[in-house]
Amino acid sequence: MIQRIKQVTPLPDYCLSVHFDNGRHVIYDVKEDMHLPGYDALRNVFGLFQQVQLDESRTCVFWNEAIDLPSDTIYEYGKNAS
């Protein structure tokens, strides 16, 4: 079952606060993905990280056409926040 995201909020130090429809709330550390192609823009382009968006299907967060994270990855590897 694909987990749908209810809300995503950028936090300091390249972390995301993510709330899912099922009530789970996680903190996802995006620094662990900085080795992936294109992700260096999150560090090098001022303010880009804070512009995180939720796609229409609510199964992915993204910053631009090259940088995105699927909800399943966030759900599986995020640390419980509450």
mmCIF file as gemmi writes it, N, C-alpha and C atoms, coordinates in Angstrom:
data_model
loop_
_atom_site.group_PDB
_atom_site.id
_atom_site.type_symbol
_atom_site.label_atom_id
_atom_site.label_alt_id
_atom_site.label_comp_id
_atom_site.label_asym_id
_atom_site.label_entity_id
_atom_site.label_seq_id
_atom_site.pdbx_PDB_ins_code
_atom_site.Cartn_x
_atom_site.Cartn_y
_atom_site.Cartn_z
_atom_site.occupancy
_atom_site.B_iso_or_equiv
_atom_site.pdbx_formal_charge
_atom_site.auth_seq_id
_atom_site.auth_asym_id
_atom_site.pdbx_PDB_model_num
ATOM 1 N N . MET Axp A 1 ? 0.837 -1.185 0 1 0 ? 1 A 1
ATOM 2 C CA . MET Axp A 1 ? 0 0 0 1 0 ? 1 A 1
ATOM 3 C C . MET Axp A 1 ? 0.882 1.248 0 1 0 ? 1 A 1
ATOM 4 N N . ILE Axp A 2 ? 0.619 2.145 -0.91 1 0 ? 2 A 1
ATOM 5 C CA . ILE Axp A 2 ? 1.383 3.377 -0.999 1 0 ? 2 A 1
ATOM 6 C C . ILE Axp A 2 ? 0.903 4.333 0.092 1 0 ? 2 A 1
ATOM 7 N N . GLN Axp A 3 ? 1.85 4.846 0.855 1 0 ? 3 A 1
ATOM 8 C CA . GLN Axp A 3 ? 1.521 5.781 1.922 1 0 ? 3 A 1
ATOM 9 C C . GLN Axp A 3 ? 1.33 7.18 1.343 1 0 ? 3 A 1
ATOM 10 N N . ARG Axp A 4 ? 0.242 7.814 1.695 1 0 ? 4 A 1
ATOM 11 C CA . ARG Axp A 4 ? -0.037 9.171 1.208 1 0 ? 4 A 1
ATOM 12 C C . ARG Axp A 4 ? 0.343 10.198 2.277 1 0 ? 4 A 1
ATOM 13 N N . ILE Axp A 5 ? 0.973 11.246 1.806 1 0 ? 5 A 1
ATOM 14 C CA . ILE Axp A 5 ? 1.444 12.308 2.687 1 0 ? 5 A 1
ATOM 15 C C . ILE Axp A 5 ? 0.344 13.346 2.865 1 0 ? 5 A 1
ATOM 16 N N . LYS Axp A 6 ? 0.133 13.735 4.106 1 0 ? 6 A 1
ATOM 17 C CA . LYS Axp A 6 ? -0.853 14.753 4.431 1 0 ? 6 A 1
ATOM 18 C C . LYS Axp A 6 ? -0.212 16.146 4.453 1 0 ? 6 A 1
ATOM 19 N N . GLN Axp A 7 ? 1.021 16.21 4.989 1 0 ? 7 A 1
ATOM 20 C CA . GLN Axp A 7 ? 1.698 17.504 5.12 1 0 ? 7 A 1
ATOM 21 C C . GLN Axp A 7 ? 3.203 17.295 5.17 1 0 ? 7 A 1
ATOM 22 N N . VAL Axp A 8 ? 3.955 18.203 4.527 1 0 ? 8 A 1
ATOM 23 C CA . VAL Axp A 8 ? 5.411 18.187 4.591 1 0 ? 8 A 1
ATOM 24 C C . VAL Axp A 8 ? 5.883 19.589 4.947 1 0 ? 8 A 1
ATOM 25 N N . THR Axp A 9 ? 6.843 19.655 5.881 1 0 ? 9 A 1
ATOM 26 C CA . THR Axp A 9 ? 7.389 20.93 6.328 1 0 ? 9 A 1
ATOM 27 C C . THR Axp A 9 ? 8.908 20.832 6.363 1 0 ? 9 A 1
ATOM 28 N N . PRO Axp A 10 ? 9.612 21.774 5.718 1 0 ? 10 A 1
ATOM 29 C CA . PRO Axp A 10 ? 11.073 21.757 5.8 1 0 ? 10 A 1
ATOM 30 C C . PRO Axp A 10 ? 11.529 22.208 7.186 1 0 ? 10 A 1
ATOM 31 N N . LEU Axp A 11 ? 12.558 21.55 7.69 1 0 ? 11 A 1
ATOM 32 C CA . LEU Axp A 11 ? 13.145 21.873 8.985 1 0 ? 11 A 1
ATOM 33 C C . LEU Axp A 11 ? 14.6 22.28 8.779 1 0 ? 11 A 1
ATOM 34 N N . PRO Axp A 12 ? 15.238 22.826 9.803 1 0 ? 12 A 1
ATOM 35 C CA . PRO Axp A 12 ? 16.666 23.141 9.681 1 0 ? 12 A 1
ATOM 36 C C . PRO Axp A 12 ? 17.497 21.881 9.437 1 0 ? 12 A 1
ATOM 37 N N . ASP Axp A 13 ? 18.694 22.077 8.935 1 0 ? 13 A 1
ATOM 38 C CA . ASP Axp A 13 ? 19.682 21.016 8.736 1 0 ? 13 A 1
ATOM 39 C C . ASP Axp A 13 ? 19.208 19.947 7.741 1 0 ? 13 A 1
ATOM 40 N N . TYR Axp A 14 ? 18.449 20.361 6.724 1 0 ? 14 A 1
ATOM 41 C CA . TYR Axp A 14 ? 18.015 19.479 5.629 1 0 ? 14 A 1
ATOM 42 C C . TYR Axp A 14 ? 17.174 18.284 6.097 1 0 ? 14 A 1
ATOM 43 N N . CYS Axp A 15 ? 16.284 18.547 7.023 1 0 ? 15 A 1
ATOM 44 C CA . CYS Axp A 15 ? 15.337 17.522 7.469 1 0 ? 15 A 1
ATOM 45 C C . CYS Axp A 15 ? 13.923 17.942 7.077 1 0 ? 15 A 1
ATOM 46 N N . LEU Axp A 16 ? 13.05 16.95 6.938 1 0 ? 16 A 1
ATOM 47 C CA . LEU Axp A 16 ? 11.647 17.187 6.632 1 0 ? 16 A 1
ATOM 48 C C . LEU Axp A 16 ? 10.774 16.604 7.742 1 0 ? 16 A 1
ATOM 49 N N . SER Axp A 17 ? 9.766 17.339 8.132 1 0 ? 17 A 1
ATOM 50 C CA . SER Axp A 17 ? 8.727 16.835 9.013 1 0 ? 17 A 1
ATOM 51 C C . SER Axp A 17 ? 7.584 16.397 8.098 1 0 ? 17 A 1
ATOM 52 N N . VAL Axp A 18 ? 7.221 15.109 8.179 1 0 ? 18 A 1
ATOM 53 C CA . VAL Axp A 18 ? 6.227 14.569 7.254 1 0 ? 18 A 1
ATOM 54 C C . VAL Axp A 18 ? 5.112 13.872 8.043 1 0 ? 18 A 1
ATOM 55 N N . HIS Axp A 19 ? 3.875 14.309 7.786 1 0 ? 19 A 1
ATOM 56 C CA . HIS Axp A 19 ? 2.693 13.693 8.386 1 0 ? 19 A 1
ATOM 57 C C . HIS Axp A 19 ? 1.99 12.881 7.3 1 0 ? 19 A 1
ATOM 58 N N . PHE Axp A 20 ? 1.654 11.639 7.632 1 0 ? 20 A 1
ATOM 59 C CA . PHE Axp A 20 ? 0.956 10.746 6.706 1 0 ? 20 A 1
ATOM 60 C C . PHE Axp A 20 ? -0.522 10.657 7.065 1 0 ? 20 A 1
ATOM 61 N N . ASP Axp A 21 ? -1.322 10.234 6.094 1 0 ? 21 A 1
ATOM 62 C CA . ASP Axp A 21 ? -2.769 10.099 6.302 1 0 ? 21 A 1
ATOM 63 C C . ASP Axp A 21 ? -3.121 9.153 7.442 1 0 ? 21 A 1
ATOM 64 N N . ASN Axp A 22 ? -2.289 8.148 7.677 1 0 ? 22 A 1
ATOM 65 C CA . ASN Axp A 22 ? -2.6 7.172 8.727 1 0 ? 22 A 1
ATOM 66 C C . ASN Axp A 22 ? -2.223 7.659 10.126 1 0 ? 22 A 1
ATOM 67 N N . GLY Axp A 23 ? -1.748 8.918 10.235 1 0 ? 23 A 1
ATOM 68 C CA . GLY Axp A 23 ? -1.419 9.498 11.529 1 0 ? 23 A 1
ATOM 69 C C . GLY Axp A 23 ? 0.051 9.443 11.894 1 0 ? 23 A 1
ATOM 70 N N . ARG Axp A 24 ? 0.835 8.701 11.15 1 0 ? 24 A 1
ATOM 71 C CA . ARG Axp A 24 ? 2.271 8.608 11.453 1 0 ? 24 A 1
ATOM 72 C C . ARG Axp A 24 ? 2.946 9.939 11.125 1 0 ? 24 A 1
ATOM 73 N N . HIS Axp A 25 ? 3.873 10.35 11.999 1 0 ? 25 A 1
ATOM 74 C CA . HIS Axp A 25 ? 4.638 11.575 11.822 1 0 ? 25 A 1
ATOM 75 C C . HIS Axp A 25 ? 6.113 11.199 11.927 1 0 ? 25 A 1
ATOM 76 N N . VAL Axp A 26 ? 6.878 11.521 10.888 1 0 ? 26 A 1
ATOM 77 C CA . VAL Axp A 26 ? 8.297 11.181 10.868 1 0 ? 26 A 1
ATOM 78 C C . VAL Axp A 26 ? 9.136 12.417 10.556 1 0 ? 26 A 1
ATOM 79 N N . ILE Axp A 27 ? 10.395 12.323 10.941 1 0 ? 27 A 1
ATOM 80 C CA . ILE Axp A 27 ? 11.417 13.283 10.533 1 0 ? 27 A 1
ATOM 81 C C . ILE Axp A 27 ? 12.335 12.534 9.58 1 0 ? 27 A 1
ATOM 82 N N . TYR Axp A 28 ? 12.472 13.065 8.374 1 0 ? 28 A 1
ATOM 83 C CA . TYR Axp A 28 ? 13.308 12.431 7.358 1 0 ? 28 A 1
ATOM 84 C C . TYR Axp A 28 ? 14.528 13.312 7.111 1 0 ? 28 A 1
ATOM 85 N N . ASP Axp A 29 ? 15.722 12.721 7.246 1 0 ? 29 A 1
ATOM 86 C CA . ASP Axp A 29 ? 16.982 13.432 7.061 1 0 ? 29 A 1
ATOM 87 C C . ASP Axp A 29 ? 17.405 13.342 5.6 1 0 ? 29 A 1
ATOM 88 N N . VAL Axp A 30 ? 17.245 14.42 4.87 1 0 ? 30 A 1
ATOM 89 C CA . VAL Axp A 30 ? 17.564 14.444 3.439 1 0 ? 30 A 1
ATOM 90 C C . VAL Axp A 30 ? 19.073 14.433 3.206 1 0 ? 30 A 1
ATOM 91 N N . LYS Axp A 31 ? 19.872 14.793 4.208 1 0 ? 31 A 1
ATOM 92 C CA . LYS Axp A 31 ? 21.337 14.765 4.049 1 0 ? 31 A 1
ATOM 93 C C . LYS Axp A 31 ? 21.827 13.38 3.638 1 0 ? 31 A 1
ATOM 94 N N . GLU Axp A 32 ? 21.125 12.348 4.045 1 0 ? 32 A 1
ATOM 95 C CA . GLU Axp A 32 ? 21.514 10.98 3.691 1 0 ? 32 A 1
ATOM 96 C C . GLU Axp A 32 ? 21.354 10.706 2.199 1 0 ? 32 A 1
ATOM 97 N N . ASP Axp A 33 ? 20.627 11.557 1.485 1 0 ? 33 A 1
ATOM 98 C CA . ASP Axp A 33 ? 20.414 11.396 0.045 1 0 ? 33 A 1
ATOM 99 C C . ASP Axp A 33 ? 21.249 12.368 -0.789 1 0 ? 33 A 1
ATOM 100 N N . MET Axp A 34 ? 22.076 13.174 -0.148 1 0 ? 34 A 1
ATOM 101 C CA . MET Axp A 34 ? 22.816 14.216 -0.865 1 0 ? 34 A 1
ATOM 102 C C . MET Axp A 34 ? 23.805 13.654 -1.895 1 0 ? 34 A 1
ATOM 103 N N . HIS Axp A 35 ? 24.121 12.377 -1.819 1 0 ? 35 A 1
ATOM 104 C CA . HIS Axp A 35 ? 25.02 11.759 -2.805 1 0 ? 35 A 1
ATOM 105 C C . HIS Axp A 35 ? 24.309 11.447 -4.127 1 0 ? 35 A 1
ATOM 106 N N . LEU Axp A 36 ? 22.981 11.519 -4.136 1 0 ? 36 A 1
ATOM 107 C CA . LEU Axp A 36 ? 22.222 11.199 -5.336 1 0 ? 36 A 1
ATOM 108 C C . LEU Axp A 36 ? 22.35 12.313 -6.375 1 0 ? 36 A 1
ATOM 109 N N . PRO Axp A 37 ? 22.253 11.975 -7.661 1 0 ? 37 A 1
ATOM 110 C CA . PRO Axp A 37 ? 22.381 12.987 -8.719 1 0 ? 37 A 1
ATOM 111 C C . PRO Axp A 37 ? 21.376 14.127 -8.551 1 0 ? 37 A 1
ATOM 112 N N . GLY Axp A 38 ? 21.858 15.339 -8.648 1 0 ? 38 A 1
ATOM 113 C CA . GLY Axp A 38 ? 21.011 16.516 -8.577 1 0 ? 38 A 1
ATOM 114 C C . GLY Axp A 38 ? 20.779 17.064 -7.186 1 0 ? 38 A 1
ATOM 115 N N . TYR Axp A 39 ? 20.941 16.233 -6.162 1 0 ? 39 A 1
ATOM 116 C CA . TYR Axp A 39 ? 20.631 16.663 -4.802 1 0 ? 39 A 1
ATOM 117 C C . TYR Axp A 39 ? 21.572 17.743 -4.283 1 0 ? 39 A 1
ATOM 118 N N . ASP Axp A 40 ? 22.758 17.89 -4.89 1 0 ? 40 A 1
ATOM 119 C CA . ASP Axp A 40 ? 23.673 18.938 -4.44 1 0 ? 40 A 1
ATOM 120 C C . ASP Axp A 40 ? 23.057 20.325 -4.607 1 0 ? 40 A 1
ATOM 121 N N . ALA Axp A 41 ? 22.074 20.457 -5.49 1 0 ? 41 A 1
ATOM 122 C CA . ALA Axp A 41 ? 21.386 21.739 -5.671 1 0 ? 41 A 1
ATOM 123 C C . ALA Axp A 41 ? 20.67 22.163 -4.391 1 0 ? 41 A 1
ATOM 124 N N . LEU Axp A 42 ? 20.254 21.217 -3.561 1 0 ? 42 A 1
ATOM 125 C CA . LEU Axp A 42 ? 19.586 21.569 -2.314 1 0 ? 42 A 1
ATOM 126 C C . LEU Axp A 42 ? 20.517 22.344 -1.392 1 0 ? 42 A 1
ATOM 127 N N . ARG Axp A 43 ? 21.808 22.089 -1.486 1 0 ? 43 A 1
ATOM 128 C CA . ARG Axp A 43 ? 22.806 22.83 -0.712 1 0 ? 43 A 1
ATOM 129 C C . ARG Axp A 43 ? 23.28 24.079 -1.442 1 0 ? 43 A 1
ATOM 130 N N . ASN Axp A 44 ? 23.398 23.985 -2.761 1 0 ? 44 A 1
ATOM 131 C CA . ASN Axp A 44 ? 24.045 25.046 -3.534 1 0 ? 44 A 1
ATOM 132 C C . ASN Axp A 44 ? 23.105 26.149 -4.006 1 0 ? 44 A 1
ATOM 133 N N . VAL Axp A 45 ? 21.823 25.895 -4.076 1 0 ? 45 A 1
ATOM 134 C CA . VAL Axp A 45 ? 20.863 26.912 -4.524 1 0 ? 45 A 1
ATOM 135 C C . VAL Axp A 45 ? 20.156 27.462 -3.293 1 0 ? 45 A 1
ATOM 136 N N . PHE Axp A 46 ? 20.452 28.714 -2.976 1 0 ? 46 A 1
ATOM 137 C CA . PHE Axp A 46 ? 19.914 29.33 -1.766 1 0 ? 46 A 1
ATOM 138 C C . PHE Axp A 46 ? 18.388 29.253 -1.735 1 0 ? 46 A 1
ATOM 139 N N . GLY Axp A 47 ? 17.854 28.725 -0.63 1 0 ? 47 A 1
ATOM 140 C CA . GLY Axp A 47 ? 16.414 28.688 -0.412 1 0 ? 47 A 1
ATOM 141 C C . GLY Axp A 47 ? 15.66 27.541 -1.078 1 0 ? 47 A 1
ATOM 142 N N . LEU Axp A 48 ? 16.351 26.752 -1.909 1 0 ? 48 A 1
ATOM 143 C CA . LEU Axp A 48 ? 15.653 25.675 -2.625 1 0 ? 48 A 1
ATOM 144 C C . LEU Axp A 48 ? 15.056 24.647 -1.665 1 0 ? 48 A 1
ATOM 145 N N . PHE Axp A 49 ? 15.793 24.25 -0.651 1 0 ? 49 A 1
ATOM 146 C CA . PHE Axp A 49 ? 15.293 23.215 0.252 1 0 ? 49 A 1
ATOM 147 C C . PHE Axp A 49 ? 13.962 23.623 0.887 1 0 ? 49 A 1
ATOM 148 N N . GLN Axp A 50 ? 13.812 24.888 1.243 1 0 ? 50 A 1
ATOM 149 C CA . GLN Axp A 50 ? 12.594 25.369 1.88 1 0 ? 50 A 1
ATOM 150 C C . GLN Axp A 50 ? 11.404 25.394 0.922 1 0 ? 50 A 1
ATOM 151 N N . GLN Axp A 51 ? 11.647 25.188 -0.358 1 0 ? 51 A 1
ATOM 152 C CA . GLN Axp A 51 ? 10.577 25.224 -1.36 1 0 ? 51 A 1
ATOM 153 C C . GLN Axp A 51 ? 9.991 23.838 -1.653 1 0 ? 51 A 1
ATOM 154 N N . VAL Axp A 52 ? 10.197 22.883 -0.752 1 0 ? 52 A 1
ATOM 155 C CA . VAL Axp A 52 ? 9.673 21.534 -0.944 1 0 ? 52 A 1
ATOM 156 C C . VAL Axp A 52 ? 8.164 21.584 -1.173 1 0 ? 52 A 1
ATOM 157 N N . GLN Axp A 53 ? 7.691 20.731 -2.079 1 0 ? 53 A 1
ATOM 158 C CA . GLN Axp A 53 ? 6.274 20.673 -2.43 1 0 ? 53 A 1
ATOM 159 C C . GLN Axp A 53 ? 5.793 19.232 -2.405 1 0 ? 53 A 1
ATOM 160 N N . LEU Axp A 54 ? 4.508 19.076 -2.28 1 0 ? 54 A 1
ATOM 161 C CA . LEU Axp A 54 ? 3.852 17.77 -2.309 1 0 ? 54 A 1
ATOM 162 C C . LEU Axp A 54 ? 3.174 17.622 -3.663 1 0 ? 54 A 1
ATOM 163 N N . ASP Axp A 55 ? 3.404 16.499 -4.342 1 0 ? 55 A 1
ATOM 164 C CA . ASP Axp A 55 ? 2.768 16.323 -5.656 1 0 ? 55 A 1
ATOM 165 C C . ASP Axp A 55 ? 1.271 16.063 -5.487 1 0 ? 55 A 1
ATOM 166 N N . GLU Axp A 56 ? 0.545 16.155 -6.589 1 0 ? 56 A 1
ATOM 167 C CA . GLU Axp A 56 ? -0.924 16.027 -6.544 1 0 ? 56 A 1
ATOM 168 C C . GLU Axp A 56 ? -1.399 14.686 -6.012 1 0 ? 56 A 1
ATOM 169 N N . SER Axp A 57 ? -0.651 13.626 -6.278 1 0 ? 57 A 1
ATOM 170 C CA . SER Axp A 57 ? -1.05 12.296 -5.81 1 0 ? 57 A 1
ATOM 171 C C . SER Axp A 57 ? -0.755 12.099 -4.325 1 0 ? 57 A 1
ATOM 172 N N . ARG Axp A 58 ? 0.016 13.01 -3.744 1 0 ? 58 A 1
ATOM 173 C CA . ARG Axp A 58 ? 0.456 12.961 -2.341 1 0 ? 58 A 1
ATOM 174 C C . ARG Axp A 58 ? 1.31 11.732 -2.048 1 0 ? 58 A 1
ATOM 175 N N . THR Axp A 59 ? 2.012 11.223 -3.073 1 0 ? 59 A 1
ATOM 176 C CA . THR Axp A 59 ? 2.893 10.072 -2.894 1 0 ? 59 A 1
ATOM 177 C C . THR Axp A 59 ? 4.357 10.44 -3.144 1 0 ? 59 A 1
ATOM 178 N N . CYS Axp A 60 ? 4.641 11.727 -3.219 1 0 ? 60 A 1
ATOM 179 C CA . CYS Axp A 60 ? 5.994 12.173 -3.524 1 0 ? 60 A 1
ATOM 180 C C . CYS Axp A 60 ? 6.149 13.628 -3.095 1 0 ? 60 A 1
ATOM 181 N N . VAL Axp A 61 ? 7.332 13.957 -2.556 1 0 ? 61 A 1
ATOM 182 C CA . VAL Axp A 61 ? 7.681 15.357 -2.352 1 0 ? 61 A 1
ATOM 183 C C . VAL Axp A 61 ? 8.751 15.699 -3.367 1 0 ? 61 A 1
ATOM 184 N N . PHE Axp A 62 ? 8.799 16.979 -3.765 1 0 ? 62 A 1
ATOM 185 C CA . PHE Axp A 62 ? 9.776 17.355 -4.78 1 0 ? 62 A 1
ATOM 186 C C . PHE Axp A 62 ? 10.205 18.806 -4.602 1 0 ? 62 A 1
ATOM 187 N N . TRP Axp A 63 ? 11.348 19.111 -5.21 1 0 ? 63 A 1
ATOM 188 C CA . TRP Axp A 63 ? 11.875 20.47 -5.198 1 0 ? 63 A 1
ATOM 189 C C . TRP Axp A 63 ? 11.919 21.05 -6.612 1 0 ? 63 A 1
ATOM 190 N N . ASN Axp A 64 ? 12.224 20.213 -7.565 1 0 ? 64 A 1
ATOM 191 C CA . ASN Axp A 64 ? 12.232 20.609 -8.977 1 0 ? 64 A 1
ATOM 192 C C . ASN Axp A 64 ? 12.078 19.325 -9.803 1 0 ? 64 A 1
ATOM 193 N N . GLU Axp A 65 ? 12.246 19.417 -11.106 1 0 ? 65 A 1
ATOM 194 C CA . GLU Axp A 65 ? 12.045 18.233 -11.955 1 0 ? 65 A 1
ATOM 195 C C . GLU Axp A 65 ? 13.091 17.145 -11.728 1 0 ? 65 A 1
ATOM 196 N N . ALA Axp A 66 ? 14.232 17.507 -11.132 1 0 ? 66 A 1
ATOM 197 C CA . ALA Axp A 66 ? 15.318 16.543 -10.946 1 0 ? 66 A 1
ATOM 198 C C . ALA Axp A 66 ? 15.388 15.956 -9.538 1 0 ? 66 A 1
ATOM 199 N N . ILE Axp A 67 ? 14.752 16.6 -8.581 1 0 ? 67 A 1
ATOM 200 C CA . ILE Axp A 67 ? 14.9 16.174 -7.183 1 0 ? 67 A 1
ATOM 201 C C . ILE Axp A 67 ? 13.539 15.859 -6.584 1 0 ? 67 A 1
ATOM 202 N N . ASP Axp A 68 ? 13.348 14.576 -6.219 1 0 ? 68 A 1
ATOM 203 C CA . ASP Axp A 68 ? 12.11 14.182 -5.554 1 0 ? 68 A 1
ATOM 204 C C . ASP Axp A 68 ? 12.368 13.002 -4.63 1 0 ? 68 A 1
ATOM 205 N N . LEU Axp A 69 ? 11.433 12.767 -3.743 1 0 ? 69 A 1
ATOM 206 C CA . LEU Axp A 69 ? 11.491 11.637 -2.809 1 0 ? 69 A 1
ATOM 207 C C . LEU Axp A 69 ? 10.118 10.983 -2.754 1 0 ? 69 A 1
ATOM 208 N N . PRO Axp A 70 ? 10.051 9.672 -2.974 1 0 ? 70 A 1
ATOM 209 C CA . PRO Axp A 70 ? 8.759 8.987 -2.876 1 0 ? 70 A 1
ATOM 210 C C . PRO Axp A 70 ? 8.317 8.818 -1.421 1 0 ? 70 A 1
ATOM 211 N N . SER Axp A 71 ? 7.033 8.816 -1.216 1 0 ? 71 A 1
ATOM 212 C CA . SER Axp A 71 ? 6.488 8.696 0.136 1 0 ? 71 A 1
ATOM 213 C C . SER Axp A 71 ? 6.902 7.393 0.807 1 0 ? 71 A 1
ATOM 214 N N . ASP Axp A 72 ? 7.019 6.312 0.037 1 0 ? 72 A 1
ATOM 215 C CA . ASP Axp A 72 ? 7.417 5.027 0.62 1 0 ? 72 A 1
ATOM 216 C C . ASP Axp A 72 ? 8.804 5.091 1.252 1 0 ? 72 A 1
ATOM 217 N N . THR Axp A 73 ? 9.728 5.797 0.607 1 0 ? 73 A 1
ATOM 218 C CA . THR Axp A 73 ? 11.08 5.951 1.15 1 0 ? 73 A 1
ATOM 219 C C . THR Axp A 73 ? 11.037 6.747 2.447 1 0 ? 73 A 1
ATOM 220 N N . ILE Axp A 74 ? 10.291 7.832 2.434 1 0 ? 74 A 1
ATOM 221 C CA . ILE Axp A 74 ? 10.176 8.666 3.633 1 0 ? 74 A 1
ATOM 222 C C . ILE Axp A 74 ? 9.539 7.868 4.765 1 0 ? 74 A 1
ATOM 223 N N . TYR Axp A 75 ? 8.495 7.115 4.452 1 0 ? 75 A 1
ATOM 224 C CA . TYR Axp A 75 ? 7.789 6.323 5.452 1 0 ? 75 A 1
ATOM 225 C C . TYR Axp A 75 ? 8.698 5.251 6.055 1 0 ? 75 A 1
ATOM 226 N N . GLU Axp A 76 ? 9.459 4.579 5.206 1 0 ? 76 A 1
ATOM 227 C CA . GLU Axp A 76 ? 10.297 3.469 5.68 1 0 ? 76 A 1
ATOM 228 C C . GLU Axp A 76 ? 11.522 3.943 6.443 1 0 ? 76 A 1
ATOM 229 N N . TYR Axp A 77 ? 12.161 5.025 5.99 1 0 ? 77 A 1
ATOM 230 C CA . TYR Axp A 77 ? 13.431 5.445 6.584 1 0 ? 77 A 1
ATOM 231 C C . TYR Axp A 77 ? 13.332 6.645 7.516 1 0 ? 77 A 1
ATOM 232 N N . GLY Axp A 78 ? 12.168 7.279 7.575 1 0 ? 78 A 1
ATOM 233 C CA . GLY Axp A 78 ? 11.998 8.402 8.493 1 0 ? 78 A 1
ATOM 234 C C . GLY Axp A 78 ? 11.982 7.926 9.938 1 0 ? 78 A 1
ATOM 235 N N . LYS Axp A 79 ? 12.413 8.791 10.831 1 0 ? 79 A 1
ATOM 236 C CA . LYS Axp A 79 ? 12.438 8.474 12.26 1 0 ? 79 A 1
ATOM 237 C C . LYS Axp A 79 ? 11.147 8.975 12.892 1 0 ? 79 A 1
ATOM 238 N N . ASN Axp A 80 ? 10.519 8.141 13.699 1 0 ? 80 A 1
ATOM 239 C CA . ASN Axp A 80 ? 9.263 8.526 14.358 1 0 ? 80 A 1
ATOM 240 C C . ASN Axp A 80 ? 9.439 9.814 15.128 1 0 ? 80 A 1
ATOM 241 N N . ALA Axp A 81 ? 8.521 10.753 14.928 1 0 ? 81 A 1
ATOM 242 C CA . ALA Axp A 81 ? 8.6 12.042 15.577 1 0 ? 81 A 1
ATOM 243 C C . ALA Axp A 81 ? 7.645 12.159 16.759 1 0 ? 81 A 1
ATOM 244 N N . SER Axp A 82 ? 6.628 11.317 16.782 1 0 ? 82 A 1
ATOM 245 C CA . SER Axp A 82 ? 5.666 11.391 17.9 1 0 ? 82 A 1
ATOM 246 C C . SER Axp A 82 ? 5.113 10.029 18.229 1 0 ? 82 A 1
